[in-house]
Amino acid sequence: MSRTLAALVLALGAGALAAASAARADEAMAKKYNCLACHAVDKKVVGPAYKDIAKMYAGQAGAEAKLVEKVKKGGAGVWGPIPMPSNTAVPDADVKKLVEWVLSLK
C-alpha cells in the first residue's frame, strides 16, 4: 500500500511540475512577443489582466477561436477605449498556444 501511495504522490508531483513548467514557457512566449508590455497575468496594465480575460470567456463556445482572431487582427471596445494592435507577425501556432494559456488561468 505505501509503495502505491508513494508512486501516486510522485506522479502527481511530476504532473504539477510539468504544468508549472508549461505555464512558465507560455509566459516566456508572451514576453517574447511583447504581450506583457500591455498585459499582466493578474492586474490591468494598458489592457486587461489575463486572468480577467479567462474569467470573461470561461465556458463560452468558440472563445478560443474568437480570441485567436482578436490577437491576430487587433480590436477595441471590449475592455475600454484603448485599442489592441494587430499581431500579424506572431505565428498562428504561437497565438493559439498563448490564447490556450490565457484561457487556462484561474
C-alpha positions, 0 to 999 in steps of 0.5 A: 500500500505505501509503495502505491501511495508513494508512486501516486504522490510522485506522479502527481508531483511530476504532473504539477511540475510539468504544468508549472513548467508549461505555464512558465514557457507560455509566459516566456512566449508572451514576453517574447512577443511583447504581450506583457508590455500591455498585459499582466497575468493578474492586474490591468496594465494598458489592457486587461489582466489575463486572468480577467480575460479567462474569467470573461470567456470561461465556458463560452463556445468558440472563445478560443477561436474568437480570441485567436482572431482578436490577437491576430487582427487587433480590436477595441471596445471590449475592455475600454477605449484603448485599442489592441494592435494587430499581431500579424507577425506572431505565428498562428501556432504561437497565438493559439498556444498563448490564447490556450494559456490565457484561457487556462488561468484561474 
